[in-house]
Each structure stands twice: as C-alpha cells, then as structure tokens.
Amino acid sequence: MSEKLYDEIPSLDLADFTSGDSDKKNAFVQALGEAYNNIGFVAIKNHGLTDELTAQLYSTIKQFFDLPDEVKTKYEIPELAGQRGYIGRGKEHAKGRTTGDLKEFYHVGQNVTDGDPIKNEYPDNIWAEELPELENVGLEAYKTLESTGIKMLQAISIYLGLDEHYFDDKVHNGNSILRPIHYFPIENPDKVPADAVRAAEHGDINLITLLMGASADGLQVLRNDGEWIGITALPEQVVVNVGDMLQRLTNNKLKSTIHRVVNPPRELMGNSRYSIPFFMHPRSDMDLTCLENCIDEDHPKLHEDITAGEFLNQRLAEIGLKK
C-alpha cells in the first residue's frame, strides 16, 4: 500500500464495524488498515464511553491530583515498578532519555474476577481512601475501553488476514493499564531542565492505546515525512493508535507512530493538562514472533522472537520505572 500523508488523523465510526452490514464492516477494516499502515492513529466514535462516565472520571482524577503530595505518595509503591497506584513527578522518561517528563500519573490495572490463575501475576489495584468513588468509575472506564479495544483488534485481525478473533484469548484478562495523567503547572519555567517536556517523543509499548480526549492541546504525532502534526479529537471521539507490540508482531506493517506532548506557550505553562490513555496489553505469555503472512522477500523479518512479558520488562527498564 502506498504511503499517504495525512494533515489530520482519519475519523472512523466503530458502529460501522459492529452494525452487521458486511459492506460497512469491510469499509471500516480497509480504512483502519490504511491509516495504521501510514500514520498509526485514528479517531473513533461510538466507542461505548458515555459523556457522564468521562466527566465523572475526569472530575475524580482531578480531585486526586489536587491532594497534597504527602497524601498522594501514600499510594506510591516503588517495588511495583509503577504498575499500580501513584507514580510521582518526573519518575518516567522516554526511551533513550534521562530527563524526566513533566507529569505525574496513576495506574489502574486488570481486575480478574473469573478465577483465571493469571491473577497471581498481577498486583492488586491501589485505591485512594480519600476518594472512594475512584474505584467504581475507574474500573467501569477500564472495562468499557477494554471492550472497545477488543473490537478494534478484531478489525485489525481481519485486515491482517487472520481469524477475526485471533486476539480475543490473548487479551482476555490481559495486562492492560488505565493511566490518568496530570501534566502539572510549571509556575517557574526557568527552574525546570531546558530539555524537559510534558511527554518526550516515544512509541507506546503495548498492542493499541485508546485515549480519551485530553483537557488541553499538546499531543503531536510524527508523520512519515518527518513533520509533526497536532492531534485533535472531537469530544465524542477516542483516539486509537498502534503500539510497539503490534508493530513488532506485524513486522512493521502497522506503524507504532512516534508521538509527544509538547509544552504549552510560556504564558499557559501555569495551567494543568489532564489525559487518560488506556494501554491495551496482552497476557504476558503472548508470542510476539512476527506473523508469517507479514514476512516475504520484500519484507524480511525485522525482529527477534520474544514474548509480551519479556518485551514489557525490557521497556519498563528503558523508561526508568523498573530497575
């Protein structure tokens, strides 16, 4: 498929995929595949999140980040390598960098309820006693986005020539993370490192990422001609992008596009920005060996064989969360 330069990310309607109309479903799959071949990002409507749930989650996480630092740090457990609970300011940096990003965040992980023994692999979620509503709204958003992610992976499977349900068992009770992020105000820009940004350029680790609309501008993606373009999604949309695991599995057929969150203009640096991505991970034993139908004479195998769990551990060390 030829390269295409987008000025903005394509918008698609997930209802076309789930409608039962085979023509609409096929058109969705092809449009999704073209976008993921080229820019790696799409904006999706009819994703299942209600305006009420979105507003409730943003309200709750803002209340959490407004808590005093000494309260928030009660929920930071260093030995969990940032997999659950609170992760403080500047603790994470992009791969290949040492300067910490200008953000703090909170991790909600998989809540296994069906007796699956994989529960033993996951630490329990950590909930702030000051905000009892966070557990209910956090888990509801988690399950909603997980369900949407499964549908997106089904469309991706069809595009790749796989069985529609190829990913279903691989992501059942997967190691996915809901990450509310607070890009905190910079009251004195001259006192932060010159190269510090809200989120330095990076690719996501996981299969796909589903991003609820952020509270302010700043997200940019690197187009395949080297130009950075701003990402703006309408209030009713969720942005869904390819992660490194899916790029690796497809032998770089689908693009895990580099993206970043830039600092606002100096006069706006005193304002907060909030963002809530859902990082969709498979189970740790998923084999990320390049798919045979993504390898041919013109596209030789680019990656060594590895499992999702091994790849995750490598990357957590590279971004400073795991020692």
Number of C-alpha atoms within 10 A of each C-alpha: 8 6 12 14 13 13 12 17 20 18 19 19 15 22 17 18 21 15 11 10 11 12 12 16 17 16 14 20 24 15 16 21 21 18 23 23 22 21 26 27 27 23 24 22 18 16 21 16 18 13 11 8 16 17 10 17 21 20 12 18 22 17 13 19 21 12 12 9 11 8 14 19 14 11 18 19 15 14 10 13 16 21 27 25 25 26 24 18 16 16 18 25 24 20 16 10 15 15 17 21 21 24 23 21 22 26 21 24 25 22 18 16 8 8 7 10 8 13 17 9 10 16 13 16 14 18 19 16 10 12 12 11 14 21 16 11 17 23 16 15 22 22 14 15 25 25 13 20 23 18 20 20 20 21 25 24 18 17 19 18 10 15 13 16 16 14 18 15 12 16 21 17 21 24 24 26 22 26 24 23 21 24 23 18 15 17 14 10 14 8 8 12 10 9 10 18 21 23 21 22 21 19 19 22 23 25 24 28 25 26 21 23 20 19 13 13 16 17 18 18 24 18 20 17 9 8 11 16 16 18 19 18 21 12 12 17 21 26 22 23 25 26 25 21 26 24 25 24 23 23 23 20 19 26 24 28 24 20 21 20 21 17 19 16 8 11 9 12 17 15 13 15 20 20 18 23 20 25 27 25 28 25 19 19 13 18 18 22 18 21 15 11 11 17 16 9 6 6 11 10 18 13 15 9 12 17 16 23 17 14 17 17 15 13 16 18 13 18 19 19 19 17 10
